[in-house]
Amino acid sequence: MGLLEKYAGDDLFELIDQVAKAEKLDEGHELLRSALETYGLEHVVYLAVNLPSEKRDRPLVAMTYSAEWQKHYAQRDYVDIDPVVKAGIGGILPVDWETLDRKHPTVKKFFGEAQEFKVGAQGISVPVRGRHGEFALFSVTSDLSPPEWSRLKQHLMRDLMLLAYNFHSFALKAEQIEDGDDYRDKLSFRESECLRWTAMGKSAWDTGQIMGVSERTVKFHLENARGKLHAMNTTHAVSKAISLNLIALY
């Protein structure tokens, strides 16, 4: 079961739709925070830098961390040593905080202080690289016990990636930053259908059976869709197609 399958009765996509309809960044972020809280997640954080806008020369930030931790973090220039930020900037895959090396005294001290400020014992961060050169990091944290966190984490990654990509698209719109590309009519019917069934949890084999084509053909159409949507992977392509209303989930 995915992280948000029970949310509002209609799973993850209802939440994505509600966030997309918000007018301000804080409104969308609050919707996200309230939903994630239901599943034992402590905080949600969104950070974007190098945005394609002359109006904004500072990072775009939306977070539920306490004001005290935010001030403490800034005063000590922790962005320069934060291993989560370093791992996110250096890669494209989700960062599981459990895998980070905490042996260095400075890093150990950083995580210890984060715990004092109730940041959350566990966390996952999803890097988002925009087509304009911008970079965003979408993170959630939790204070669940290790066994509970381990169970939740098994179902968390795909949902978080979808949320991260869609929230980034929403943030750009909230900041009145246009994508600058018209994707309408770029996808063929077969490409749209392959993305739609993938979004609904079907494998390439399942989709092929539904559409009456081979698994290889489905993968071919998904690869074409990724290219047309300038997506990093299939999850990103699905997320982008949803946010642009290119596929219908019914």
C-alpha positions as CSV (number, residue, x, y, z in Angstrom):
1,M,0.0,0.0,0.0
2,G,1.3,3.4,-0.9
3,L,1.9,6.1,1.8
4,L,-1.2,8.1,0.9
5,E,-3.6,5.5,-0.6
6,K,-6.1,6.2,2.2
7,Y,-5.9,10.0,2.0
8,A,-9.3,11.5,1.5
9,G,-10.5,8.2,0.0
10,D,-8.9,8.6,-3.3
11,D,-5.2,8.2,-2.7
12,L,-2.2,10.3,-3.5
13,F,-3.6,12.0,-6.6
14,E,-6.4,13.8,-4.7
15,L,-3.7,15.4,-2.4
16,I,-1.7,16.4,-5.5
17,D,-4.8,17.9,-7.0
18,Q,-5.6,19.9,-3.9
19,V,-2.1,21.3,-3.6
20,A,-2.1,22.3,-7.3
21,K,-5.3,24.3,-6.7
22,A,-3.8,26.3,-3.9
23,E,-2.9,29.9,-4.8
24,K,0.0,30.5,-2.4
25,L,3.0,28.4,-1.5
26,D,2.2,28.4,2.2
27,E,-1.4,27.2,1.5
28,G,-0.1,24.2,-0.6
29,H,2.6,23.5,2.0
30,E,0.1,23.4,4.8
31,L,-2.1,20.9,2.9
32,L,0.9,18.7,2.5
33,R,1.9,19.0,6.1
34,S,-1.5,18.1,7.4
35,A,-1.8,15.0,5.2
36,L,1.7,13.7,5.9
37,E,1.2,14.2,9.7
38,T,-1.6,11.6,9.5
39,Y,1.0,9.0,8.5
40,G,3.5,9.6,11.3
41,L,5.7,12.1,9.5
42,E,7.0,14.9,11.6
43,H,8.0,17.6,9.2
44,V,8.0,18.5,5.5
45,V,10.6,20.8,4.0
46,Y,10.9,22.3,0.5
47,L,14.0,24.3,-0.6
48,A,14.6,25.6,-4.1
49,V,17.6,27.5,-5.4
50,N,18.7,29.1,-8.7
51,L,15.1,29.7,-9.7
52,P,14.6,31.2,-13.2
53,S,13.1,34.5,-11.9
54,E,14.6,38.0,-11.8
55,K,12.2,38.8,-8.9
56,R,13.8,36.2,-6.6
57,D,17.5,36.2,-5.8
58,R,17.2,34.1,-2.6
59,P,16.3,30.5,-2.1
60,L,12.6,29.6,-1.9
61,V,11.8,27.8,1.3
62,A,8.7,26.3,2.9
63,M,9.3,24.3,6.1
64,T,7.6,23.2,9.3
65,Y,10.8,23.2,11.4
66,S,10.6,25.5,14.4
67,A,11.7,29.1,14.1
68,E,14.4,28.3,16.7
69,W,16.0,25.6,14.6
70,Q,15.8,27.7,11.5
71,K,17.6,30.5,13.3
72,H,20.1,28.1,14.9
73,Y,20.8,26.5,11.5
74,A,21.4,29.9,9.8
75,Q,23.6,31.3,12.5
76,R,26.0,28.4,12.4
77,D,26.0,28.2,8.6
78,Y,25.0,24.5,8.8
79,V,24.1,24.6,5.1
80,D,27.8,24.2,4.5
81,I,28.1,20.9,6.5
82,D,24.6,19.5,6.3
83,P,25.1,16.0,4.8
84,V,21.5,15.9,3.6
85,V,22.0,18.9,1.4
86,K,25.4,17.7,0.2
87,A,24.0,14.2,-0.8
88,G,21.0,15.8,-2.5
89,I,23.0,18.3,-4.6
90,G,25.4,15.5,-5.5
91,G,22.8,13.0,-6.8
92,I,19.5,12.4,-8.4
93,L,18.1,9.6,-6.2
94,P,16.2,9.9,-2.9
95,V,18.5,10.3,0.1
96,D,17.7,8.0,3.1
97,W,19.2,9.8,6.1
98,E,20.0,6.5,7.7
99,T,22.6,5.9,5.0
100,L,24.5,9.1,5.8
101,D,27.9,8.9,7.4
102,R,27.6,10.5,10.9
103,K,31.1,9.6,12.2
104,H,32.7,13.0,11.7
105,P,32.4,15.0,15.0
106,T,30.9,18.1,13.3
107,V,28.2,16.0,11.5
108,K,27.5,14.0,14.7
109,K,27.1,17.3,16.6
110,F,24.8,18.6,13.8
111,F,22.4,15.7,14.1
112,G,22.5,15.8,17.8
113,E,21.4,19.4,17.9
114,A,18.8,18.7,15.2
115,Q,17.3,16.1,17.6
116,E,17.3,18.6,20.4
117,F,15.2,20.9,18.2
118,K,12.8,18.0,17.3
119,V,13.7,17.9,13.6
120,G,13.0,14.2,13.5
121,A,15.1,11.1,14.0
122,Q,14.6,9.7,10.5
123,G,14.2,11.4,7.1
124,I,14.1,11.0,3.3
125,S,15.0,13.8,0.9
126,V,14.2,13.8,-2.8
127,P,16.3,16.0,-5.2
128,V,14.5,17.7,-8.0
129,R,16.4,19.2,-10.9
130,G,14.4,21.6,-13.1
131,R,14.8,22.1,-16.8
132,H,15.8,25.7,-16.3
133,G,18.8,24.7,-14.1
134,E,17.1,25.2,-10.8
135,F,17.5,22.7,-8.0
136,A,15.1,21.8,-5.2
137,L,15.2,19.4,-2.2
138,F,12.0,18.0,-0.9
139,S,12.3,16.3,2.5
140,V,10.1,14.6,5.1
141,T,11.1,13.6,8.7
142,S,9.7,11.2,11.3
143,D,10.1,10.2,14.9
144,L,8.6,6.8,14.4
145,S,10.4,3.9,16.0
146,P,13.0,2.1,13.8
147,P,10.7,-0.9,13.1
148,E,7.8,1.4,12.2
149,W,9.9,3.6,10.1
150,S,11.4,0.7,8.2
151,R,7.9,-0.6,7.4
152,L,6.6,2.8,6.3
153,K,9.7,3.5,4.2
154,Q,9.1,0.4,2.0
155,H,6.1,2.2,0.6
156,L,7.3,5.7,0.8
157,M,9.8,6.3,-2.1
158,R,7.5,6.4,-5.1
159,D,4.8,8.6,-3.4
160,L,7.5,11.0,-2.2
161,M,9.0,11.3,-5.6
162,L,5.5,12.1,-7.1
163,L,4.9,14.6,-4.3
164,A,8.3,16.3,-4.8
165,Y,8.0,16.8,-8.5
166,N,4.4,18.0,-8.3
167,F,5.1,20.3,-5.4
168,H,8.0,21.8,-7.3
169,S,5.7,22.5,-10.3
170,F,3.2,24.0,-7.9
171,A,5.9,26.2,-6.3
172,L,6.9,27.5,-9.7
173,K,3.3,28.5,-10.5
174,A,2.8,30.0,-7.1
175,E,5.9,32.1,-7.7
176,Q,4.5,33.0,-11.1
177,I,7.4,31.3,-12.9
178,E,6.1,29.8,-16.1
179,D,7.5,26.6,-17.5
180,G,7.9,28.3,-20.9
181,D,7.0,25.2,-22.8
182,D,3.7,24.1,-24.3
183,Y,3.4,20.3,-23.8
184,R,-0.2,20.1,-25.1
185,D,-0.5,17.6,-27.9
186,K,3.2,16.5,-27.6
187,L,2.3,13.1,-26.3
188,S,0.8,10.4,-28.6
189,F,-2.3,8.5,-27.5
190,R,-0.2,5.4,-26.8
191,E,2.3,7.4,-24.7
192,S,-0.4,9.1,-22.7
193,E,-2.1,5.7,-22.0
194,C,1.2,4.1,-20.9
195,L,1.8,7.0,-18.5
196,R,-1.8,6.8,-17.2
197,W,-1.7,3.1,-16.4
198,T,1.8,3.6,-14.9
199,A,0.4,6.3,-12.7
200,M,-2.3,3.9,-11.5
201,G,0.3,1.4,-10.3
202,K,0.4,-0.9,-13.3
203,S,3.7,-2.5,-14.4
204,A,4.9,-2.4,-18.0
205,W,3.7,-6.0,-18.4
206,D,0.3,-5.2,-16.9
207,T,0.0,-2.1,-19.2
208,G,0.9,-4.2,-22.2
209,Q,-1.9,-6.7,-21.4
210,I,-4.4,-4.0,-21.0
211,M,-3.4,-2.2,-24.2
212,G,-2.8,-5.4,-26.2
213,V,0.8,-4.6,-26.9
214,S,4.1,-6.1,-25.8
215,E,5.9,-5.1,-22.6
216,R,8.8,-3.9,-24.8
217,T,6.4,-1.6,-26.7
218,V,5.2,-0.1,-23.4
219,K,8.7,0.6,-22.3
220,F,9.4,2.2,-25.8
221,H,6.4,4.6,-25.4
222,L,7.4,5.4,-21.8
223,E,10.9,6.3,-23.0
224,N,9.5,8.5,-25.7
225,A,7.2,10.3,-23.2
226,R,10.2,10.9,-20.8
227,G,12.1,12.6,-23.6
228,K,9.2,14.7,-24.7
229,L,8.4,15.9,-21.1
230,H,12.1,16.5,-20.3
231,A,11.8,14.1,-17.4
232,M,14.6,12.4,-15.5
233,N,12.8,9.1,-15.2
234,T,9.3,7.5,-15.5
235,T,8.1,8.7,-12.1
236,H,9.1,12.3,-13.1
237,A,7.3,11.9,-16.4
238,V,4.1,10.6,-14.7
239,S,4.3,13.4,-12.2
240,K,4.7,16.0,-14.9
241,A,1.9,14.6,-17.0
242,I,-0.4,14.8,-14.0
243,S,0.5,18.3,-13.1
244,L,0.1,19.5,-16.7
245,N,-3.3,17.7,-17.0
246,L,-2.0,15.6,-19.9
247,I,-3.4,12.3,-18.4
248,A,-6.7,11.6,-16.7
249,L,-6.7,9.3,-13.7
250,Y,-10.1,7.6,-13.8
